[in-house]
Amino acid sequence: MEWRFDGGAPIYTQIVDAVKLAIVSGELPPGARLQGVRELALEAGVNPNTMQRALAELEREGLVYTLRTAGRYVTDDEAAIKAARRELAGGYAETFLTAMGRLGMDKSDIIKLLEQDREV
Amino acid sequence: MAILECKGLSKSYGPVKALDGVSFTVGSGRIVGLLGPNGSGKTTLIKLANGLLTPSSGELLINGQRPGVETKKVVSYLPERSCLPEWMSAWQLMDFYGDFYQDFDRSAAEAMLTRLSIDPRARLKHLSKGNREKVQLIMVMARKAQIYLLDEPIGGVDPAARDFILSTIISNYNPTASVVISTHLIADVERVLDDVIFISQGKVVLAAPADQLREQQGKSVDQIFREVFRC
């Protein structure tokens, strides 16, 4: 996985989003085993406590689960993955709509644009 | 439990107050950034923690004890400037550290030297400045200490070496040990910090978990620092 962090959002929420994206996109398929906290922290260049916090959050949201001795795995629960996809898509859509609004585009302009109408 | 605790700590050099009533604690398992502009008191604080200076008033405790022989067993200190004899090689330094510190892990030091392609037989004076700094950091990080006090560990090295230093700090991480990093190069370290302490003119102006600051202010620690210390 590639890790990039920016701006003001807490690092752990950025990690949560990056792992979610990897799960939703299939880069981390259902049932895949995650590396240990320390390895992941090293790879991302972040504090292990921060990585731990992000993984706990993903666990709370039902996207990963822990087997006591065997490590952490991506969920097999299709519904949970679908919900995460919807949530991420909603976030991207909001960013998109905010930017479009700033450009002065209204709803019909945006729809035309999305339908590849170059006349907008 | 607090590994490091300061209570109303002050240090004056003649009429100059280098530290003025500083109070904070560092818990176990935390990586803490001690951040402040030049001359804010960072090095004074770290020297006090190592018993190289004594407080003018107030108190600094490590594991509940004043700095001394017992605390030096558990504190691994990287001074701001090179403190190692230049005629020694890394090999000799490992003997030296092994003699001095019971918690020195020689195989860890050797592995780090190999990873950085530093010849352990070369005398320090024949190494580049950057490599000398790396050797010193390796000696400090190869101890299994309870607290690491790193005074400007990334100041004089290139960006690749900075990444190595930060990854060394993360990979040596042990859930009960704490790390205090003093620096003004915040953008480089903020990803690894649990907590930040901003000091200015000898006083603590802000102390909080790094992610909490980012969340509340919607800015990176680096941006917050630039605003707090705008010249």
Interface residues (C-beta under 8 A of the other chain):
Chain A: F5 D6 G7 G8 A9 P10 I11 Y12 T13 R38 A41 L42 A44 G45 V46 N47 P48 N49 T50 R53
Chain B: G29 R30 I31 D163 L166 S167 I170 S171 Y173 R191 V192 L193 D194 A210 D211 Q212 R214 E215 Q217 G218 K219 S220 Q223
